[in-house]
Amino acid sequence: MLRQIVPEDLAAMFRIQSDREVARYFGRPADTTPEQTQKRLDLVLTGVRECTSIRWALTPRDSGEVVGTGGFWRWDKQHHWAEIGYELLPSHWGKGLMPEALAAMIRFGFERMELHRVEANIAPENVASRRVLEKLGFVCEGVKRENWFHEGKFTDTPHFGLLRPDFEKIASLSLQ
């Protein structure tokens, strides 16, 4: 299930943002204090309030536990595109939660935000995320070479794109 992120989600978000397995794909260190996560949460809530971004809490249907988040940022309304980002606790990896959640987020982006294009940038070693994106119809459009500096080294960033007509085609095939 996807639901609005609320201030009371701080503890759950800190659990996600401070998890080293999750953070290894962020290109930044894991949060070490709830105050760091509070700043991220404040940015999320401000973005939603100002209609410059949107992010949801991801909860399994059988519990209300927040196990991940996802949503759009870098929203360029003039050119009808936004970047999607997401994270999930390792105990829920490989269960099919993220493809289902991302499909709903992307559908929202195309239908309600009037996007024509969705972009995603991932850590090159994040093979699982690459598989999820490709399953949803994203195409790797290139690699930004050494554009990110983390832990004393420059890293590459695979850049993915998904156009609305391509997503609609995949969505209609999955309904047949």
matplotlib code that plots the C-alpha trace (Angstrom):
import matplotlib.pyplot as plt

x = [0.0, 1.1, 0.1, 1.0, 4.1, 3.3, 5.6, 4.9, 6.8, 10.2, 11.2, 10.3, 12.2, 15.2, 15.2, 15.3, 17.7, 20.2, 20.3, 23.8, 22.5, 20.0, 22.4, 25.1, 23.1, 22.4, 25.8, 26.0, 26.5, 23.6, 21.9, 23.4, 20.9, 17.1, 17.9, 19.4, 16.3, 14.1, 15.7, 14.9, 11.4, 11.0, 12.1, 9.6, 6.7, 7.7, 7.9, 4.4, 3.0, 4.5, 3.7, 7.3, 7.7, 5.7, 6.7, 4.8, 5.3, 5.3, 3.5, 2.7, -1.0, -0.9, 0.7, 0.9, 4.7, 6.6, 9.1, 10.1, 9.4, 9.3, 8.2, 9.0, 11.5, 13.3, 9.9, 10.1, 6.5, 7.3, 8.9, 6.6, 9.2, 10.3, 12.9, 11.7, 13.5, 12.8, 14.2, 13.1, 14.3, 16.5, 14.1, 11.6, 13.8, 12.9, 9.3, 7.8, 6.8, 8.9, 7.7, 4.1, 4.6, 6.6, 4.0, 1.4, 3.6, 4.4, 0.8, 0.0, 2.8, 1.6, -2.1, -2.2, 1.0, 0.7, 4.2, 5.4, 8.7, 10.0, 13.8, 15.7, 19.4, 20.9, 24.1, 25.8, 26.1, 22.4, 21.4, 18.1, 17.0, 18.1, 15.9, 12.9, 13.3, 13.6, 10.6, 8.6, 9.8, 12.6, 15.5, 19.1, 19.8, 23.4, 25.9, 27.0, 30.7, 32.2, 29.5, 29.2, 31.9, 31.4, 33.7, 36.8, 36.1, 34.1, 31.4, 29.3, 25.6, 23.4, 20.6, 17.2, 14.1, 10.5, 8.1, 4.3, 3.5, 6.0, 4.6, 1.0, 2.0, 3.6, 0.7, -1.8, 0.2, 0.3, -3.5, -4.1]
y = [0.0, 3.6, 6.3, 9.9, 10.4, 12.1, 13.5, 10.5, 8.4, 9.7, 6.6, 4.3, 6.6, 6.7, 2.9, 2.9, 5.9, 4.5, 1.0, 0.5, -2.0, 0.5, 3.5, 1.8, 2.7, 6.3, 7.6, 9.2, 7.9, 6.4, 8.7, 8.3, 10.5, 11.0, 14.7, 13.9, 12.0, 14.8, 17.2, 14.7, 14.3, 18.1, 18.4, 15.7, 17.4, 20.8, 19.4, 17.9, 21.1, 23.3, 20.8, 20.5, 16.8, 13.9, 10.9, 8.0, 5.6, 1.9, -0.5, -4.2, -4.9, -7.1, -4.5, -0.7, -0.9, 1.5, -0.6, 1.8, 5.1, 6.3, 9.2, 12.0, 14.8, 17.1, 17.7, 19.8, 20.9, 22.9, 19.9, 17.2, 15.0, 14.1, 11.8, 8.9, 7.6, 4.8, 2.6, -0.5, -2.3, -5.3, -7.7, -6.9, -7.2, -9.8, -10.0, -8.0, -5.0, -2.4, -3.2, -3.1, 0.2, 1.8, 0.9, 2.7, 5.7, 5.9, 5.6, 8.5, 10.5, 10.0, 10.4, 13.0, 14.9, 15.0, 13.6, 12.5, 11.1, 9.6, 9.3, 7.2, 7.2, 4.3, 3.1, 0.9, -2.1, -2.0, -4.9, -5.5, -1.9, -2.1, -5.3, -3.5, -0.5, -2.7, -4.8, -1.6, -0.6, 1.8, 1.9, 2.6, 5.7, 6.0, 6.3, 9.5, 8.8, 9.6, 12.2, 11.2, 11.5, 9.2, 7.5, 9.0, 8.0, 9.0, 6.6, 6.3, 6.6, 4.6, 6.9, 5.4, 6.9, 5.8, 7.5, 7.5, 5.6, 2.9, 2.5, 2.4, -0.4, -2.5, -1.9, -3.0, -6.2, -7.1, -6.8, -9.3]
z = [0.0, -0.6, 1.7, 2.5, 4.6, 7.9, 10.7, 12.8, 10.3, 11.5, 13.4, 10.5, 8.1, 10.4, 10.4, 6.6, 6.2, 8.8, 7.3, 5.8, 3.2, 1.9, 2.2, 0.1, -2.9, -1.9, -2.8, 0.7, 4.2, 6.1, 8.6, 12.1, 14.0, 13.9, 13.4, 10.0, 9.0, 10.3, 7.9, 5.0, 6.3, 6.5, 2.8, 1.8, 3.6, 2.2, -1.3, -1.0, 0.5, -2.2, -5.1, -6.1, -5.3, -3.9, -1.8, -0.3, 2.5, 1.4, 3.7, 3.2, 3.0, 6.1, 8.4, 8.8, 9.1, 6.9, 5.0, 2.3, 0.6, -3.0, -5.1, -7.5, -7.1, -9.6, -11.1, -14.2, -14.8, -18.0, -19.7, -18.1, -16.5, -13.0, -11.4, -9.3, -6.3, -3.8, -1.1, 0.8, 3.9, 3.0, 4.9, 2.2, -0.9, -3.5, -2.5, -5.4, -3.3, -5.2, -8.8, -7.7, -5.7, -8.5, -11.1, -9.0, -8.5, -12.2, -13.2, -10.8, -12.4, -15.9, -15.1, -12.3, -12.6, -16.4, -16.9, -20.3, -19.0, -15.8, -15.1, -12.7, -11.7, -9.9, -8.4, -11.0, -8.6, -7.8, -10.1, -8.3, -8.9, -12.6, -13.0, -11.4, -13.7, -16.8, -15.8, -15.8, -19.2, -18.4, -20.9, -19.9, -21.9, -21.0, -18.1, -16.5, -16.1, -12.7, -11.9, -8.2, -5.5, -2.5, -0.1, -1.7, -5.3, -8.3, -9.5, -12.7, -12.7, -15.1, -16.3, -17.2, -18.9, -19.4, -21.7, -21.1, -24.3, -23.5, -20.0, -21.3, -23.7, -21.0, -18.7, -21.3, -22.0, -18.3, -18.1, -20.9]

ax = plt.figure().add_subplot(projection="3d")
ax.plot(x, y, z, "-o")
ax.set_aspect("equal")
plt.show()
